[in-house]
Amino acid sequence: MCDFGHPSAFFLLACVPLLFILRKLKLFSRIAFPIILSDWQGKPFIWKKNSGRFLSACAAVLATAGFCALVTALADPVKHHSEYVYTSRGADIYLVLDTSPSMGIKDIAGMSRLDAARQAVHLLVEQNEGTSFGLVAMSSQAAVVLPATTDHELFLDRLDKLIIGELGTGSAIGTGLSTAVYHLAASPAPKKCIILITDGENNAGSIHPETAAALAARNDISLYLLGIGTQGVLPLEYVDPESGKVSFGYREFKFDVHVLEQIAAAGNGRYFGVQHTGDLLSVVNLVAKHEKVNQTYQVKIHDEYYYDRLLIVAAACFILAWCIRRVHLKEIV
């Protein structure tokens, strides 16, 4: 919201039309007369009618703009930014995201599966302002990229920097789930949740996914499994993080939906098949609704002042107008 500390300063703008009227009535006009400083028989200054009028008009416009900017600066413009400072804890949500090479397949509205997942998570974060988010990356191994935090900009930055294939080529679903459970088990949050997004079956790691899912249920952690992607011969493209080479081509892709459904059932969770962006939006809205926690908060106001920027603009306009009149038009007064 914008406001002015001294709005009465805008009355000074009335000086602009008043000056114009007085000059038209010839009651307030500049006195001009020719003066010869020396007769050196040199080439005299010649007034160029068309260009002179144009430059004179430019100088007048710049001077007027500078005056308006100066008056606006005197009015002390300020923009108020409101920030919600939460005084009670919200939910803790851990995202376990598959980063295996198959997540580079582009079959979700022209996007790769990883990019589509990122887009959905961005929306989820926007809908849960007071929620803490944590991030676990999963391939052949699993690693906590970021513990649960309310710094959503940091979370989204880490999410956007995930690299396909950085942790291997497999899908250690059990390891990824158990890593998130380990960090959520001791959390005092009123609601705890894991969202696992994968496009494959568990083919790596030493922990069985159903064991990890059951552990989540015992710790009152809500579980959402998203099997993302379509099946068939699909285009694949990603940059190998070790060699830096771009891998692209077509790959036949399929996975057993029933396996993921069994993992979700073991954790008293829910499984969703995601084949287009509409499915992602439905899941995001569902999670936002079920994991919402009513929190108390205070509103903190930050003020951003603009008078210094306007003073710079005013000074620049006055200097340009002066240069045009003195350098190009050769005016002395």
SULTADA-V191358 format. One record per helix or strand of 3 or more residues. SS is the DSSP state (helix for helix, strand for strand). FROM is the first residue (numbers start at 0). TO is the last residue. Records with the same first field share a line. If there is no record, write none. Layout:
SS=FROM-TO + FROM-TO
This chain:
strand=1-3 + 76-85 + 91-97 + 104-107 + 131-137 + 141-148 + 191-197 + 220-227 + 231-238 + 245-252 + 269-273 + 296-304
helix=6-23 + 48-73 + 100-103 + 112-126 + 151-159 + 172-184 + 208-217 + 256-265 + 276-289 + 306-327
